Amino acid sequence: MTAGYGGNVDPPRDTRYGVDAGRLWAGGVATAVVAALAAFAGLLIARGIFHAVVLAPKGDGIWGNATTAEYALGAAAAAIVATALMHLLCLAVPAPGTFFQWIMVLITLIAVVLPLTLSVSLSTKIATALINLALGLVITLVIYPMAMSARTVHQRKRRRSAGPDGQTIPLDQRQTTYYDR
């Protein structure tokens, strides 16, 4: 058996999986709000407790003259892009959760390592890397289970089919269609 749609086994032969787009995108918008709030909280902690210069006038911080609101909106946008990625994966690939998790881990790794390569103070590098790690984890850990709960199962319509001689046609030789709820 191969891994199925986020589970351990393939679905029965007469079913296929889909995704409830409305539910997925509502969860994506909620995730964007959570990501924006997490970014804001991370910046407050970095600045207020550790006095790290994460967003500051050009030359003092990693993001030039970006503001807290822009950073929070960037986190929200990242959550929306991650939702779009998950939606695409749900429609196009087997085991979309596995691919989503790997893609998000690698994007988060890049977001963590990138600030460490810049020539700013060590506290700024570490604070930005930790905030980016937290944002990557929040987005991944919220979108993955939310998207798995937005999946739908579609079953084939069963029709009683009889051939010209009145004999019942075997199921695998019938023409079947899927229906949506």
Order of alpha helices (4+ residues) and beta strands (2+ residues): beta-alpha-alpha-alpha-alpha-beta
